[in-house]
Amino acid sequence: FIRSYARSLGIDEAPLLARYGALHAPVEAPSPMPAIAPPERGRRYGVTFAVVVLLVLFTLALSVVLRPRHRDLPMELSAVPHVEEAAPATPTSPAPVRLEGGSATPV
């Protein structure tokens, strides 16, 4: 940038570059980052174990939620009762009671 700016102004570029170099030390390239270490074996197995446990729990929850409801009752209770048709019964009236001397006796 300094070289092209000096040329556009018609100034000698060598003294400007020397002055800039004295003020600003050359920047070294950053050191490369260390390689990322692979995860520990114990942690990898822990994550796998957690995923398996969650899948089992999810399957159990689905089996409870999606279970058919007609199997909740025993067969005897869930069967439709058979109703026999019978002739209507004639209503019976209670026997009359006679009250004598403070005690009730049937007639």
C-alpha positions in Angstrom: 0.0 0.0 0.0 2.8 2.4 0.9 4.6 1.7 -2.3 1.6 2.4 -4.5 0.7 5.5 -2.5 4.2 6.9 -2.9 4.1 6.3 -6.7 0.7 8.0 -7.0 2.2 11.1 -5.2 5.4 11.0 -7.1 7.6 10.5 -4.0 10.5 8.1 -3.7 9.2 4.9 -2.1 12.5 3.6 -0.5 12.7 6.1 2.4 9.0 5.6 3.2 9.4 1.8 3.3 12.5 2.1 5.5 10.7 4.4 7.9 7.6 2.2 8.0 9.8 -0.9 8.6 11.6 0.9 11.5 8.3 1.8 13.2 6.6 -1.5 12.7 8.5 -4.7 13.4 7.7 -7.5 11.0 4.9 -9.6 12.2 5.7 -13.3 12.6 3.3 -15.8 11.4 1.2 -17.3 14.2 2.3 -20.7 15.4 0.1 -23.4 14.1 -2.5 -24.7 16.5 -1.9 -28.1 18.1 -3.8 -30.9 16.6 -7.1 -31.7 18.3 -6.8 -34.7 20.5 -9.3 -37.5 20.0 -11.9 -37.8 22.7 -11.1 -40.1 25.6 -12.4 -43.7 25.3 -14.3 -43.5 28.6 -16.2 -40.5 27.5 -17.2 -42.0 24.2 -18.6 -45.1 25.9 -20.4 -42.9 28.4 -22.2 -41.0 25.6 -23.1 -44.2 23.9 -24.4 -45.7 27.1 -26.5 -42.6 27.7 -28.0 -42.7 24.2 -28.9 -46.4 24.6 -30.6 -45.8 28.0 -32.6 -42.9 26.5 -33.7 -45.1 23.6 -34.9 -47.8 26.0 -36.8 -45.3 28.2 -38.4 -43.7 25.1 -39.5 -47.2 23.9 -41.0 -48.0 27.3 -42.9 -44.7 27.4 -44.3 -45.3 23.9 -45.4 -48.8 24.8 -47.3 -47.4 27.8 -48.9 -44.5 25.9 -49.8 -46.5 22.8 -51.1 -49.6 24.6 -54.6 -50.7 23.5 -57.1 -49.8 26.2 -59.4 -52.8 25.8 -56.9 -55.0 27.5 -57.1 -53.1 30.8 -60.1 -55.1 32.1 -60.3 -58.9 32.6 -62.3 -60.8 30.0 -65.2 -61.5 32.5 -65.7 -57.8 33.1 -65.2 -56.6 29.6 -67.7 -59.1 28.1 -71.2 -57.7 27.3 -73.7 -59.2 29.8 -76.5 -61.4 28.4 -79.9 -60.0 29.4 -82.7 -62.5 29.5 -86.1 -61.3 28.5 -88.6 -62.1 31.2 -92.3 -61.4 31.6 -92.9 -58.3 33.6 -93.6 -59.2 37.3 -96.8 -58.1 38.9 -96.1 -55.6 41.7 -96.9 -56.9 45.1 -98.2 -54.6 47.8 -97.1 -55.0 51.4 -99.4 -56.8 53.8 -101.7 -54.5 55.9 -100.7 -54.0 59.5 -103.1 -53.5 62.4 -102.1 -51.3 65.3 -103.5 -52.5 68.6 -102.3 -51.3 72.0 -99.0 -49.8 70.8 -97.8 -52.9 68.9 -98.1 -53.6 65.2 -99.3 -57.0 64.2 -99.7 -58.3 60.6 -103.3 -59.1 59.6 
